[in-house]
């Protein structure tokens, strides 16, 4: 892959419908509250990992990679807003909707892609 990570894993996410589309979606936990909480759930819930056959080394070493700088929210907007709203899991639907509303519009109009050299 064109990334500094040698391996990229396909991980489960409760909001993805496996019977519709390709079933493969890029995850951006730095700027997507849904993606951030999915990663957080996998990291903190061994039973959830076990249900899907996810090994510890597939999620525990990974943290969100900054991709977009958003005024007010910085370069890790999803973790920041999820913390502000006290979002605990993927099941906090109303709070996740509010987080997305806060982040996505601001990111679309005012966000700046972060550029780094190839590694």
Secondary structure, DSSP 8 states (H G I E B T S, - for coil): --SS-S-------TT--TTSS-S-----TTT-HHHHHHHHHHHH-HHHHHHTT--GGGTTT------EEBTTTBT-HHHHHHHHTT--STT-HHHHHHHHHHHHHHHHHH-EE------
